[in-house]
Amino acid sequence: MTELSTIIIGSGPAGYTAAIYLARAGYRPTILAGELTPGGQLVNTTTVENYPGFPDGILGPELMDRMRDQAESFGASIEYLDVTSVDFSSSPKTVTCSDGSQYHADAVIITTGSQYRKLGIPGETEYSGHGVSYCATCDGFFFKDKPIVVVGGGDSALEEALFLTRFGSSVTVLHRRDQFRASKIMVERVLNNPKITVKMNTVATAIRGQKNAAGAQTGADAAPAAQNTGNLLSLKTTPLLNVSGSALNAPSSTGISLSAKAETADDSAGFVDIRDTVTGETGTLPAEGIFVAIGHEPATRFAKGSVDMDDDGYILVSGAGTHTSVPGVFAAGDCVDRVYRQAISAAGMGCRAALDAQSYLASLH
């Protein structure tokens, strides 16, 4: 059992920035960074071009390494442990980790972020960072004059589709239902945009590399190519559009298996196999950029019942601050922010959380 003044649960831009501010103030925080992916989502990202201070861009893992090193240089310590449970009912707060160890602290900052919901189809993992993306703002620029597919039917998916028309030669939206969950105005904007094609009742079943010619078999159950209708290879279906909403769920895996793991070192995404959920008809779309926008899951289960959250598990904070429902417990980054989800905005929240924690700790003495 370790007694500390401040614990930061999670890493990434929010956690490391909070640690830098607290360490420079002399509080020597301990970061419980997680066992598998310390550094958050950016460790799985290739080039980051929109983080200030790097005019030539920087690799996501390198950016996180630099933040970590900066925090440690000022006296922060890092334990690569997952947090399994917390007890905020008394002071100091108790945090229990995956190895059974416990930490006590006067202040706790939660920066565990969120995870993108995945499609769970062949090729998604293999081509992640090589054509498959979960953030149009981050990666849209890399697909200038290339065919793009967006998977999803909510406001976020349609916003991404509209944003990506600035870059792609074409944008195709795949939605597995016959009605959108998105707002009516967003649907109208998408339908009225000449660069966007909408395919309802359609799911992606596999992602294949550019080395696979359209229609080449990728396994025993691979989908054949559809008829070429110009810019896009598409299904000959025209489903009814209905803007009254129903919940969007991630499509399940269809069981298609790739014959070999994608050679992402010298290959990138080039095609998406699709299936009509009503007729069963299959086809293939050219797509060098595949943007998956079917929602996020905040990594906050360990704190359920300990701090107030919304129905989706995002931690609720007061106004523009980082105070949670429990005095001395603060939250920052994507476990709070369901709107912006950018490295720079997470870092800014981490700064605010550290300053809020400093004010709280000063009030105890």
Buried (B, 14 or more C-beta within 10 A) or exposed (E): EEEBBBBBBBBBBBBBBBBBBBBBBEBBBBBBBBEEBBBBBBBBBBBBEEBEEBEEEBBBBBBBBEBBEBBBEBBBEBBBBBBEBBEBEEBBBBBBBEEEEEBBBBBBBBBBBBBBBBBEBBBBBBBBBBBBBBBBBBBBBBBEEBBBBBBBBBBBBBBBBBBBBEBBBBBBBBBBBBBBBBBEEBBEBBBEBEBBBBBBBBBBBBBBBBEBEBBEEBBEBBBEBBEEEEEBBBBEBEBEBEBEBEEBEBBEBBEBEBEEEBEBEEBBBBBBBBBBBEEEBBBBBBBBBBBBBBBBBBBBEBBEEBBEBEEEBBBEBEEEBBBBBBEBBBBBBBBBBBEEBBBBBBBBBBBBBBBBBBEBBEEEE
